[in-house]
Amino acid sequence: MDRGKLVSAALVFSIASLMAIMPPLTGLFQWHARFFGLPIEVIYLFCAWAGMVVGAFLLARAMPRDPPSPDAPGGTG
Amino acid sequence: MLSADLVIATAIAYVGLLFLIAYVGDRRTRNRPGGLLRSPLVYTLSISVYCTSWTFYGAVGSAARNGLEYLAIYLGPTLVFIGWWFILRRLVRISHEQRITSVADLLSSRFGKSSRLAVLVTVIAVIAIAPYIALQLKAVTSSIQAIAGTSEMARGRLTGIDEVGLAFGIAAGMALFTILFGTRNVDAKEQHHGVVAAIAFEAVVKLTALIAVGVFVIYAGGGFEGIFSTAEAAGVEIYSSDTFGTRWVAMNLLSFAAIICLPRQFQITVVENSDENHLRTASWAFPLYMLAMSLFILPIALYGLTSMPEGANPDMFVLTLPLFAGHESLALFAFIGGFSSATSMIIVESIALSIMVSNHIVMPVVLRLASDARASDGRGVSRLLLNSRRFSIVLILALGFAYFYLTRDSDALAPIGLISFAGVAQFLPAILAALFWREASIKAATAAVAVGFVVWAWSSFLPSFESTSTTVAAIMAKGPWGITWLRPEALFGLEGLDPLVHAVFWSLFLNTATLAVVSLLTSRSALERLQTNLFVNVFGRTSGSGQTFMRGSAAVNDLFFVAQRVLGDERAVALFGNEASESGQVWTDLEPTPAFIGRLERELAGSIGAASAHVMLSKVVSGDAISLEEVMQMADETQQAIEYSQQLEKTSAELRSTADQLEIANRQLRDLDQAKDEFLSQVSHEVRTPMTAIRAFSEILLEAEDLKGAEREKFISTIHKESLRLTTLLDEILDLSALERGERGWENQPVDAESVLEQAVHVCHALARQRAMTIRLARRAKAATVSADPDRLGQVLINLISNAIKYNSTEHPQVTVSSRIVDGAYCVEVADNGPGIAKAERGKIFEKFYRGRRAGAALTGAGLGLAISRQIVARMNGKLELIEGTRRGACFRVTLPLLKAEAMAGE
């Protein structure tokens, strides 16, 4: 993927993550039911969170590298 | 048996271990850059300083009281990190380039290196963080008391020491520890590798401790199923009915802001970052760390609620659950985990705040007081910096303790932390504007932060003293001086909201509105505009920031003196030596270039902040220092001068070209004037000859009365002939002048040129016979329609043919007339076999009165025939020219364009 697409993908991913943990989407999972002993909304939030981690992991590997700073301080600065 | 003495001894031993790790870490990074200590792993672990004892103890308390709400504190930062590309990446790059050392430095640098804004941000940060420090003190105090409270025996040496005394002891110990830890030396980049190593170690300790307690709880409670079922049976609300409301949104927003704005997070994530790419790893690893930390919080809370006796503090479940179950070693581990999270927070927070206080408050004051930076006593700026930092650390912990003391009656941990979060969140609008909005101005940023702070202090900070102060309680209930719409938790009459949501809404709303409106109403200074470009366009620039505001003529010794004081001997020598070797000059003769002074300013900024570095260097090179405004003004003036001179140049070029045109016109006029004179003199001459003859003959006729009839007749006929010639001449002159001025009415019409030619040849036959010569008709065009005046065309052809007849003096004179069609044009050529026209005369024969020197030819014409002919042909869009004939003699050619249809047919 080219740089523009990747950056757009990162933005879409961030916004989708934000929406996933905000009402009204979170309201979809308030069922008053349990699965493996855990309330559904707990499972949903942790799954969404894990999804963010996985997405961020994939994006971190894919995102383009920035050119070094033109006047970066010498060494490892 | 676990006692207070034992845990305190363990805590001290643990601190010793941390100190050792920091010491080794510092030495290892100094000797060998890179390696594990500068790896993305250690970087990520150190960022987890975000998880303090608020997380370790408070999250369980929060989950016990409000269910899933505690997750909001970790989801906000998760969003910031998975969106690292948009905010954190920019912050890190900008901070590396500009040697930013803190949030205050960041905002000050972006908004024109303003020291006022830096001071404001620093003061707000110190005040807003006080509750957070108090939270840590409270957590550690409570944890020690929880252990001490198990039995009379367990109190040990704590007997007789109350909560406040214990907290004071902890605060003092922490201050001492932080001073030893963080202020051993001043690093130019404000990086503390040893501290980071210790923090990373603590991150591992607190995570394993919390997971260990979590595993224990899951095991003891019979798995998730068992814990949730028991809780549901005991009447605990396990489903979140109203979790995802406004409070959820507000807490997510606050934690989003906190991970960027908290001084310690900025210090660890941005300032201590040694490689921009570490952020890539942290973008997923840090959310993963928080996920792991949060995983067992809810089960621990629910298990605590069902298994612990009524009235047990839920904030201490992590510690009291294993203690209650008799797992003393696990309880000790949990204590160390909680202690770890508190110490790491306090260490990094007070280091970060002390850098802000010393760089933005103490240093500027000292610099202002000392009339000359060089005249300050010999201890150097470096020492001064360290002392001011030590003082700041003591001040910060004292403030934290004071807050703890004043609010000691409130019990829950989480609300205290949220007060701090809401306080530092006031920086968020300004930071985002600094990164993304060019129009944001210093006045707007200062006003916005100030307004946000005041609203926060009124609606969030003040209410926390409600339980200890009756004045505050009265204000809360009735408003100040009875003004009800100013009640802290119902500002402007907005009632019924959760106090946190209320405070967050009003403070951030008014903050952002002020930022936007004031930015639109004010303009930015020159320095602000420069800095804006460096910030907003950080990844778009290709050349160096190279902004230098000093002339390059400062004495190298003065500069070195300053560098030595601030950076230390070693670094100063390295910096100047490097410059000397790069420029190929001897060290002592070094001429500091503006670029070098700029680099020096950045290096200094890394130690004492951008604003202070600017002031300091301005002072040292005061003899030569010019303000940026002056530079910009000079640049403006130069630009104006350049534009003005360009205008002048343009105008003078125009003038030159006009003058050239005038000169050409003048020359033409002179030529014309001369031509007119010549013409007049020629005309006079031409007129005079016949007039003389007429006069002479008429005088003879008048005076000589004895003239014979034949003679008289001859004279009269001569007079008549000369009069005719005169009339013809005048007619021709009039004709020519009318043609030249275009006065004569002229109408071209389609004409068959061949018949006109036929006619002309016919007319000339008589003259030819008179001269005993022939007109030879050579090749002829069949038919040619041209646009012409037939009479005039005939006149031209007759003139040419008759000239050819008249001026032919050879023995067998002959005139050849031919016509043809060439390239859509009709050509008539009239050639004779006479003497021809000398080369020198060829250019002149079309001039007026030029007759040519044709040997033996009688001068019968006025010399206007060819001039008139040429004018006529020109009026018919044709061409009359003298060409090189195939034989000797002259050859004239008339070329007339064919009418279009005719041209097509002819080709």
Chai-1 contact restraints between the chains, C-beta under 6 A:
chainA,res_idxA,chainB,res_idxB,connection_type,confidence,min_distance_angstrom,max_distance_angstrom,comment,restraint_id
A,A10,B,W85,contact,1.0,0.0,6.0,A-B,restraint_1
A,S14,B,G83,contact,1.0,0.0,6.0,A-B,restraint_2
A,S17,B,I82,contact,1.0,0.0,6.0,A-B,restraint_3
A,L18,B,L79,contact,1.0,0.0,6.0,A-B,restraint_4
A,I21,B,L75,contact,1.0,0.0,6.0,A-B,restraint_5
A,P23,B,F244,contact,1.0,0.0,6.0,A-B,restraint_6
A,T26,B,F244,contact,1.0,0.0,6.0,A-B,restraint_7
A,H32,B,Y239,contact,1.0,0.0,6.0,A-B,restraint_8
A,G37,B,F224,contact,1.0,0.0,6.0,A-B,restraint_9
A,G37,B,E225,contact,1.0,0.0,6.0,A-B,restraint_10
A,G37,B,F228,contact,1.0,0.0,6.0,A-B,restraint_11
A,L38,B,F224,contact,1.0,0.0,6.0,A-B,restraint_12
A,P39,B,I238,contact,1.0,0.0,6.0,A-B,restraint_13
A,P39,B,Y239,contact,1.0,0.0,6.0,A-B,restraint_14
A,E41,B,S240,contact,1.0,0.0,6.0,A-B,restraint_15
A,L45,B,L71,contact,1.0,0.0,6.0,A-B,restraint_16
A,W49,B,L291,contact,1.0,0.0,6.0,A-B,restraint_17
A,M52,B,T78,contact,1.0,0.0,6.0,A-B,restraint_18
A,M52,B,I82,contact,1.0,0.0,6.0,A-B,restraint_19
A,V53,B,W284,contact,1.0,0.0,6.0,A-B,restraint_20
A,V53,B,P287,contact,1.0,0.0,6.0,A-B,restraint_21
A,V53,B,L288,contact,1.0,0.0,6.0,A-B,restraint_22
A,A56,B,I82,contact,1.0,0.0,6.0,A-B,restraint_23
A,A56,B,S283,contact,1.0,0.0,6.0,A-B,restraint_24
A,A56,B,W284,contact,1.0,0.0,6.0,A-B,restraint_25
A,F57,B,W284,contact,1.0,0.0,6.0,A-B,restraint_26
A,A60,B,R280,contact,1.0,0.0,6.0,A-B,restraint_27
A,A60,B,S283,contact,1.0,0.0,6.0,A-B,restraint_28
A,A60,B,W284,contact,1.0,0.0,6.0,A-B,restraint_29
A,S69,B,E97,contact,1.0,0.0,6.0,A-B,restraint_30
A,P70,B,G544,contact,1.0,0.0,6.0,A-B,restraint_31
A,D71,B,G544,contact,1.0,0.0,6.0,A-B,restraint_32
A,D71,B,S545,contact,1.0,0.0,6.0,A-B,restraint_33
A,A72,B,H96,contact,1.0,0.0,6.0,A-B,restraint_34
A,T76,B,P33,contact,1.0,0.0,6.0,A-B,restraint_35
A,T76,B,S274,contact,1.0,0.0,6.0,A-B,restraint_36
